[in-house]
Amino acid sequence: MKKGIIIVIVVVAVAILQFSHFMKSQPSKVEVAQTEAIDFVIDKIEVSSDGTYLFYDATGKLFTNYTFDAPKEIIKGDHIMQDANSSELFVYRFDSKGNKQVYLKVNRK
């Protein structure tokens, strides 16, 4: 009986240590601030077979810095920007007069 309890305690302790190690290896939300600025103009939008929206610029480069919660709202011509070392990501859209307006603001903290 005592041997069984010791085995259970050891297994639980090892599981807790492994979980702690796993959580430490995951990037925290605070670390999402970009060290370089983002300046991305959407030129092409594709929907993959799993329903994921893929955004490309005019050179064919895929936008991989962030996954939007409601990607259907983002359209061709939208401008995705983020200042260096900032946690705020902006999607700008130009109105009919050519004025740039903030369409979406995402706080990545």
C-alpha positions in Angstrom: 0.0 0.0 0.0 2.8 2.5 0.9 4.6 1.6 -2.3 1.5 2.4 -4.4 1.2 5.8 -2.7 4.8 6.6 -3.2 4.5 5.7 -6.9 1.4 8.0 -7.3 3.2 10.9 -5.6 6.3 10.5 -7.8 4.1 10.3 -11.0 2.2 13.4 -9.9 5.4 15.3 -9.1 7.0 14.4 -12.5 3.8 15.5 -14.3 3.8 18.8 -12.5 7.5 19.4 -13.4 6.9 18.5 -17.0 3.9 20.8 -17.2 5.9 23.7 -15.6 8.7 23.2 -18.1 6.2 23.1 -21.0 4.6 26.4 -19.9 7.9 28.1 -19.5 8.9 27.2 -23.0 5.7 28.8 -24.4 6.0 32.5 -25.5 4.2 34.8 -23.1 1.7 37.3 -24.4 4.1 40.1 -23.4 6.7 38.8 -25.8 4.6 39.4 -28.9 5.8 43.0 -29.3 7.7 43.1 -32.6 11.3 44.3 -32.5 10.9 45.5 -36.1 8.1 47.5 -37.6 5.4 45.9 -39.7 4.3 47.7 -42.9 2.1 45.3 -45.0 -0.3 46.2 -47.8 -2.8 43.4 -48.6 -2.8 42.7 -52.4 -4.3 39.2 -52.5 -6.4 37.1 -50.1 -6.8 33.3 -50.3 -8.8 31.0 -48.1 -7.1 27.6 -47.5 -8.9 24.3 -47.3 -9.1 24.5 -43.5 -10.8 28.0 -43.6 -7.7 30.0 -42.7 -7.3 33.3 -44.5 -4.0 34.0 -46.1 -2.9 37.6 -46.9 -0.3 38.4 -49.5 1.4 41.6 -50.5 2.1 42.7 -54.1 5.4 40.7 -54.2 3.7 37.5 -53.1 5.0 37.6 -49.5 2.6 35.9 -47.0 1.7 37.8 -43.8 2.5 35.6 -40.9 2.9 38.0 -38.0 -0.6 37.7 -36.6 -3.8 35.7 -37.0 -6.9 37.8 -37.0 -10.1 36.8 -35.2 -12.4 38.0 -38.0 -10.3 37.8 -41.1 -13.4 38.1 -43.4 -13.5 41.8 -42.5 -10.1 42.5 -44.0 -10.1 43.3 -47.7 -7.6 43.9 -50.5 -5.9 47.2 -50.1 -6.0 47.3 -46.3 -2.7 48.4 -44.7 -1.4 46.4 -41.7 1.1 48.4 -39.6 2.8 48.1 -36.3 5.6 50.3 -34.8 8.8 48.7 -33.7 8.6 47.4 -30.1 4.9 48.1 -29.9 2.2 45.6 -28.9 -0.5 47.4 -31.0 -1.2 46.3 -34.5 -3.3 48.5 -36.8 -5.3 47.8 -39.9 -5.8 51.0 -41.9 -8.4 51.4 -44.7 -8.6 54.2 -47.2 -12.0 55.8 -47.6 -13.5 57.1 -50.9 -11.6 60.4 -50.6 -8.3 58.6 -50.1 -8.0 59.4 -46.4 -6.4 56.7 -44.2 -8.6 55.6 -41.3 -8.0 53.1 -38.5 -10.2 50.2 -39.4 -9.0 47.8 -36.7 -6.7 48.0 -33.7 -5.4 44.9 -32.0 -3.6 45.0 -28.7 -1.3 42.0 -28.7 -0.4 42.0 -25.0 
